[in-house]
Amino acid sequence: VKSKTVADVVEALIGAFLSTGGEMAAISFINWLGIKVDFINIQYKRHFPMHPESLVNIRHLESLLNHSFRDRSLLVEALTHGSYMLPEIPRCYQRLEFLGDSVLDYLITEYLYNKYPGMPPGLLTDLRSASVNNDCYAQSAVKAGLYKHILHASQELHKQIIQTVNNFEQLSMESTFGFESKTSFPKVLGDIIESLAGAILVDSGYNKDIVFWSIRPLLEPMVTPKTLRLHPVRELNELCQKEHYNMKNPVVSCENGVASITIEVEANGAVHKHTCTASDKKTATKLASKEVLKSLKISFSRT
């Protein structure tokens, strides 16, 4: 038996304990396996001599998040970029982002598993990938206006955020995961959704239900099987593998901060080739893949 098969079975058993007996049952099983998972309840103490109300709009943000913070310094920390240096703010959002990243992944996975019983695991994975990614979170942050509340001191970041907001009207409002966008999102926009989730988790005494109750409205509309669209890069790769099309290695060039990608596919004796430029390689690849897919689909309709 392959080691991966054994690992998959162990993961499936953990999932079975979790879905039928809850988290404590799953933890007990993990401990029984010899993987010791101990939890020590330590009161989370913070001694930040700050006045949160003078730094962020507490009332508006608490209303937006549907959560009243017991420790409002957590809200300030969750919105503080690394470029913003003040003595009364000892650290930026990264620790809370680390925490929020994990808890949102878990909560959205749990939500999808329970909402779609019997759904094949491959489709569940696709739904999660479309729901849990930085572009999805960034788009949600722009729609909610959270970008206005980020504490930073970077002119470059300011320009990137303004450009993203100006381009936002061109994005599909039906999609929350950004695959159709023609712009790249500053990472900080997605990060603050995660850091806010982390802040709420800590402030609520690690109550995950409160986190989901607070963050889920920002992520609406949630991706469904009917609205799911694969990432253009993945869709193109899978199509080429399925139909045995010849997909050549992408031609990449970067000059003066602009990435250029050329993607070429030979299909049924025809060449489908497109070049796209963007501020980064990832976005250029996505756009070029999308154009080649469009060309292939047009050729399908003519045959």
Contacts in CASP RR format, 6 or more apart in sequence:
PFRMAT RR
TARGET T0000
AUTHOR 0000-0000-0000
METHOD contacts of the structure
MODEL  1
VKSKTVADVVEALIGAFLSTGGEMAAISFINWLGIKVDFINIQYKRHFPM
HPESLVNIRHLESLLNHSFRDRSLLVEALTHGSYMLPEIPRCYQRLEFLG
DSVLDYLITEYLYNKYPGMPPGLLTDLRSASVNNDCYAQSAVKAGLYKHI
LHASQELHKQIIQTVNNFEQLSMESTFGFESKTSFPKVLGDIIESLAGAI
LVDSGYNKDIVFWSIRPLLEPMVTPKTLRLHPVRELNELCQKEHYNMKNP
VVSCENGVASITIEVEANGAVHKHTCTASDKKTATKLASKEVLKSLKISF
SRT
10 33 0 8 1.000
13 29 0 8 1.000
14 26 0 8 1.000
14 29 0 8 1.000
14 30 0 8 1.000
15 26 0 8 1.000
17 25 0 8 1.000
17 26 0 8 1.000
17 28 0 8 1.000
17 29 0 8 1.000
18 25 0 8 1.000
18 26 0 8 1.000
19 113 0 8 1.000
27 37 0 8 1.000
27 39 0 8 1.000
30 37 0 8 1.000
31 37 0 8 1.000
44 202 0 8 1.000
44 205 0 8 1.000
46 71 0 8 1.000
46 73 0 8 1.000
46 74 0 8 1.000
48 73 0 8 1.000
48 77 0 8 1.000
48 88 0 8 1.000
48 89 0 8 1.000
48 90 0 8 1.000
49 88 0 8 1.000
50 73 0 8 1.000
50 76 0 8 1.000
50 88 0 8 1.000
50 89 0 8 1.000
51 88 0 8 1.000
52 58 0 8 1.000
52 72 0 8 1.000
52 73 0 8 1.000
52 75 0 8 1.000
52 76 0 8 1.000
53 72 0 8 1.000
55 76 0 8 1.000
55 89 0 8 1.000
55 151 0 8 1.000
56 75 0 8 1.000
56 76 0 8 1.000
56 79 0 8 1.000
56 149 0 8 1.000
56 151 0 8 1.000
57 149 0 8 1.000
58 69 0 8 1.000
58 72 0 8 1.000
58 75 0 8 1.000
61 75 0 8 1.000
61 149 0 8 1.000
62 68 0 8 1.000
62 69 0 8 1.000
62 75 0 8 1.000
64 144 0 8 1.000
64 146 0 8 1.000
64 218 0 8 1.000
65 196 0 8 1.000
65 200 0 8 1.000
65 214 0 8 1.000
65 215 0 8 1.000
65 218 0 8 1.000
66 213 0 8 1.000
66 214 0 8 1.000
66 217 0 8 1.000
67 200 0 8 1.000
67 203 0 8 1.000
67 204 0 8 1.000
67 210 0 8 1.000
67 214 0 8 1.000
69 75 0 8 1.000
69 199 0 8 1.000
69 203 0 8 1.000
70 203 0 8 1.000
71 202 0 8 1.000
71 203 0 8 1.000
74 96 0 8 1.000
74 199 0 8 1.000
74 202 0 8 1.000
74 203 0 8 1.000
75 196 0 8 1.000
75 199 0 8 1.000
76 89 0 8 1.000
76 151 0 8 1.000
77 89 0 8 1.000
77 91 0 8 1.000
77 92 0 8 1.000
77 93 0 8 1.000
77 95 0 8 1.000
77 96 0 8 1.000
77 195 0 8 1.000
77 199 0 8 1.000
78 93 0 8 1.000
78 96 0 8 1.000
78 192 0 8 1.000
78 195 0 8 1.000
78 196 0 8 1.000
78 198 0 8 1.000
78 199 0 8 1.000
79 93 0 8 1.000
79 146 0 8 1.000
79 149 0 8 1.000
79 150 0 8 1.000
79 151 0 8 1.000
79 192 0 8 1.000
79 195 0 8 1.000
79 196 0 8 1.000
80 89 0 8 1.000
80 91 0 8 1.000
80 92 0 8 1.000
80 93 0 8 1.000
80 151 0 8 1.000
80 152 0 8 1.000
81 92 0 8 1.000
81 93 0 8 1.000
81 150 0 8 1.000
81 151 0 8 1.000
81 152 0 8 1.000
81 153 0 8 1.000
81 154 0 8 1.000
81 157 0 8 1.000
81 188 0 8 1.000
82 92 0 8 1.000
82 93 0 8 1.000
82 94 0 8 1.000
82 152 0 8 1.000
83 152 0 8 1.000
83 153 0 8 1.000
83 154 0 8 1.000
83 157 0 8 1.000
84 92 0 8 1.000
84 151 0 8 1.000
84 152 0 8 1.000
84 153 0 8 1.000
85 153 0 8 1.000
89 151 0 8 1.000
93 191 0 8 1.000
93 192 0 8 1.000
93 195 0 8 1.000
94 191 0 8 1.000
94 195 0 8 1.000
96 194 0 8 1.000
96 195 0 8 1.000
96 196 0 8 1.000
96 198 0 8 1.000
96 199 0 8 1.000
96 202 0 8 1.000
97 191 0 8 1.000
97 192 0 8 1.000
97 194 0 8 1.000
97 195 0 8 1.000
97 198 0 8 1.000
99 197 0 8 1.000
99 198 0 8 1.000
99 201 0 8 1.000
99 202 0 8 1.000
100 194 0 8 1.000
100 195 0 8 1.000
100 197 0 8 1.000
100 198 0 8 1.000
100 201 0 8 1.000
100 211 0 8 1.000
101 194 0 8 1.000
103 197 0 8 1.000
103 198 0 8 1.000
103 201 0 8 1.000
103 208 0 8 1.000
103 211 0 8 1.000
104 132 0 8 1.000
104 193 0 8 1.000
104 194 0 8 1.000
104 197 0 8 1.000
104 211 0 8 1.000
104 215 0 8 1.000
105 128 0 8 1.000
105 132 0 8 1.000
106 208 0 8 1.000
107 208 0 8 1.000
107 211 0 8 1.000
107 212 0 8 1.000
108 128 0 8 1.000
108 131 0 8 1.000
108 132 0 8 1.000
109 128 0 8 1.000
109 132 0 8 1.000
111 212 0 8 1.000
111 216 0 8 1.000
111 222 0 8 1.000
112 119 0 8 1.000
112 124 0 8 1.000
112 127 0 8 1.000
112 128 0 8 1.000
112 131 0 8 1.000
113 124 0 8 1.000
116 123 0 8 1.000
116 124 0 8 1.000
116 127 0 8 1.000
116 225 0 8 1.000
119 127 0 8 1.000
119 225 0 8 1.000
123 225 0 8 1.000
123 228 0 8 1.000
126 228 0 8 1.000
126 230 0 8 1.000
127 223 0 8 1.000
127 224 0 8 1.000
127 225 0 8 1.000
127 228 0 8 1.000
129 231 0 8 1.000
130 136 0 8 1.000
130 177 0 8 1.000
130 179 0 8 1.000
130 223 0 8 1.000
130 228 0 8 1.000
130 229 0 8 1.000
131 176 0 8 1.000
131 177 0 8 1.000
131 219 0 8 1.000
131 222 0 8 1.000
131 223 0 8 1.000
133 177 0 8 1.000
134 185 0 8 1.000
134 187 0 8 1.000
134 190 0 8 1.000
134 191 0 8 1.000
135 177 0 8 1.000
135 178 0 8 1.000
135 179 0 8 1.000
135 181 0 8 1.000
135 185 0 8 1.000
135 190 0 8 1.000
136 176 0 8 1.000
136 177 0 8 1.000
136 178 0 8 1.000
136 219 0 8 1.000
137 189 0 8 1.000
137 190 0 8 1.000
137 191 0 8 1.000
137 193 0 8 1.000
137 194 0 8 1.000
137 219 0 8 1.000
138 164 0 8 1.000
138 185 0 8 1.000
138 186 0 8 1.000
138 187 0 8 1.000
138 189 0 8 1.000
138 190 0 8 1.000
138 193 0 8 1.000
139 168 0 8 1.000
139 171 0 8 1.000
139 175 0 8 1.000
139 176 0 8 1.000
139 177 0 8 1.000
139 178 0 8 1.000
139 181 0 8 1.000
139 185 0 8 1.000
140 176 0 8 1.000
140 190 0 8 1.000
140 193 0 8 1.000
140 218 0 8 1.000
140 219 0 8 1.000
141 147 0 8 1.000
141 189 0 8 1.000
141 190 0 8 1.000
141 192 0 8 1.000
141 193 0 8 1.000
141 218 0 8 1.000
142 164 0 8 1.000
142 165 0 8 1.000
142 168 0 8 1.000
142 189 0 8 1.000
143 168 0 8 1.000
143 218 0 8 1.000
144 218 0 8 1.000
146 189 0 8 1.000
146 192 0 8 1.000
146 193 0 8 1.000
146 196 0 8 1.000
147 161 0 8 1.000
147 164 0 8 1.000
147 165 0 8 1.000
147 189 0 8 1.000
150 161 0 8 1.000
150 188 0 8 1.000
150 192 0 8 1.000
152 158 0 8 1.000
152 188 0 8 1.000
157 186 0 8 1.000
157 188 0 8 1.000
160 186 0 8 1.000
161 186 0 8 1.000
161 188 0 8 1.000
161 189 0 8 1.000
163 183 0 8 1.000
164 183 0 8 1.000
164 185 0 8 1.000
164 186 0 8 1.000
164 189 0 8 1.000
167 181 0 8 1.000
167 182 0 8 1.000
167 183 0 8 1.000
170 181 0 8 1.000
170 182 0 8 1.000
170 183 0 8 1.000
171 178 0 8 1.000
171 180 0 8 1.000
171 181 0 8 1.000
171 183 0 8 1.000
172 178 0 8 1.000
172 180 0 8 1.000
172 181 0 8 1.000
174 221 0 8 1.000
174 227 0 8 1.000
175 227 0 8 1.000
175 229 0 8 1.000
176 219 0 8 1.000
176 220 0 8 1.000
176 221 0 8 1.000
176 222 0 8 1.000
176 223 0 8 1.000
177 223 0 8 1.000
179 229 0 8 1.000
179 230 0 8 1.000
179 231 0 8 1.000
179 232 0 8 1.000
179 286 0 8 1.000
180 229 0 8 1.000
180 290 0 8 1.000
182 278 0 8 1.000
182 283 0 8 1.000
182 287 0 8 1.000
183 278 0 8 1.000
183 283 0 8 1.000
184 278 0 8 1.000
184 279 0 8 1.000
184 280 0 8 1.000
184 282 0 8 1.000
184 283 0 8 1.000
193 215 0 8 1.000
193 218 0 8 1.000
193 219 0 8 1.000
196 214 0 8 1.000
196 215 0 8 1.000
197 211 0 8 1.000
197 214 0 8 1.000
197 215 0 8 1.000
198 211 0 8 1.000
200 210 0 8 1.000
200 211 0 8 1.000
200 214 0 8 1.000
200 215 0 8 1.000
201 207 0 8 1.000
201 208 0 8 1.000
201 210 0 8 1.000
201 211 0 8 1.000
204 210 0 8 1.000
204 211 0 8 1.000
216 222 0 8 1.000
221 227 0 8 1.000
229 235 0 8 1.000
230 238 0 8 1.000
231 286 0 8 1.000
232 286 0 8 1.000
232 287 0 8 1.000
232 289 0 8 1.000
232 290 0 8 1.000
232 293 0 8 1.000
233 285 0 8 1.000
233 286 0 8 1.000
233 289 0 8 1.000
235 289 0 8 1.000
235 293 0 8 1.000
236 247 0 8 1.000
236 263 0 8 1.000
236 265 0 8 1.000
236 289 0 8 1.000
236 292 0 8 1.000
236 293 0 8 1.000
237 247 0 8 1.000
239 245 0 8 1.000
239 293 0 8 1.000
239 296 0 8 1.000
240 246 0 8 1.000
240 247 0 8 1.000
240 265 0 8 1.000
240 267 0 8 1.000
243 267 0 8 1.000
245 265 0 8 1.000
245 266 0 8 1.000
245 267 0 8 1.000
246 265 0 8 1.000
246 266 0 8 1.000
246 267 0 8 1.000
247 263 0 8 1.000
247 264 0 8 1.000
247 265 0 8 1.000
247 266 0 8 1.000
248 263 0 8 1.000
248 264 0 8 1.000
248 265 0 8 1.000
248 266 0 8 1.000
250 261 0 8 1.000
250 262 0 8 1.000
250 263 0 8 1.000
250 285 0 8 1.000
250 288 0 8 1.000
251 261 0 8 1.000
251 262 0 8 1.000
251 264 0 8 1.000
251 275 0 8 1.000
252 259 0 8 1.000
252 260 0 8 1.000
252 261 0 8 1.000
252 281 0 8 1.000
253 259 0 8 1.000
253 260 0 8 1.000
254 260 0 8 1.000
254 281 0 8 1.000
257 279 0 8 1.000
258 277 0 8 1.000
258 278 0 8 1.000
258 279 0 8 1.000
259 277 0 8 1.000
259 278 0 8 1.000
259 279 0 8 1.000
259 280 0 8 1.000
259 281 0 8 1.000
259 283 0 8 1.000
259 284 0 8 1.000
260 275 0 8 1.000
260 276 0 8 1.000
260 277 0 8 1.000
260 284 0 8 1.000
261 275 0 8 1.000
261 276 0 8 1.000
261 277 0 8 1.000
261 281 0 8 1.000
261 284 0 8 1.000
261 285 0 8 1.000
261 287 0 8 1.000
261 288 0 8 1.000
262 273 0 8 1.000
262 274 0 8 1.000
262 275 0 8 1.000
262 288 0 8 1.000
263 273 0 8 1.000
263 274 0 8 1.000
263 275 0 8 1.000
263 285 0 8 1.000
263 288 0 8 1.000
263 289 0 8 1.000
263 292 0 8 1.000
264 271 0 8 1.000
264 272 0 8 1.000
264 273 0 8 1.000
264 292 0 8 1.000
265 271 0 8 1.000
265 272 0 8 1.000
265 273 0 8 1.000
265 292 0 8 1.000
265 296 0 8 1.000
266 272 0 8 1.000
267 296 0 8 1.000
267 299 0 8 1.000
268 299 0 8 1.000
268 303 0 8 1.000
270 299 0 8 1.000
272 292 0 8 1.000
272 295 0 8 1.000
272 296 0 8 1.000
272 299 0 8 1.000
273 292 0 8 1.000
274 288 0 8 1.000
274 291 0 8 1.000
274 292 0 8 1.000
274 295 0 8 1.000
275 288 0 8 1.000
276 284 0 8 1.000
276 285 0 8 1.000
276 287 0 8 1.000
276 288 0 8 1.000
276 291 0 8 1.000
277 284 0 8 1.000
278 284 0 8 1.000
278 287 0 8 1.000
END
